[in-house]
């Protein structure tokens, strides 16, 4: 039985996962909700399978429920950020930000994604992402970066981030001088 299970897992990794393939057929046959149910169950059985996680997230986005697969895609999102694959990271994060998902990102990831979303022309999603980072707590360095992004878009967010940055006694005096008027204004 042990040899069979290893052989079975090896054959799955050599070709498309049969459940992912079945879900794809259901989608192409016009039944994305059945595909969603199938792939969600598969992910619950094998949450470490990246192929299943990708398919789960893709189908969840298609049926308008990206939050359902947020936890499934988080490792892929973090991996994309670590590798500097910003467009791929945005592909994962954008549907979640657009739906104002409560998935918590670490501050570094949130700031990177917020900056990238703004660069990609998505200010609403960028500000949502950066607000989440400030709400969860950011370092002075991250706060200063958020001020630069939010300064012209969201005065309240910029002021909150500037206040956080100014709370750090070791903040560069030049940066401090730049942030003081934002808090005062």
Buried (B, 14 or more C-beta within 10 A) or exposed (E): EEEEEEEEEEEBEEEEBEBBEBBBEBBEEEBBEBBBBBBBEBBEEBEEBEBBBBBBBBBBBBBEBBBBBBBBBBEBBBBBBEEEBBEBBBBBBBBBBBBEBEBEBBBBBBBBBBBBBBEBEBBEBBBBBBBBBBEEEBBBBBBBBBBEBBBEBBEEBBBBBBBBBBEBEEBEEEBBEBBEEBBEE
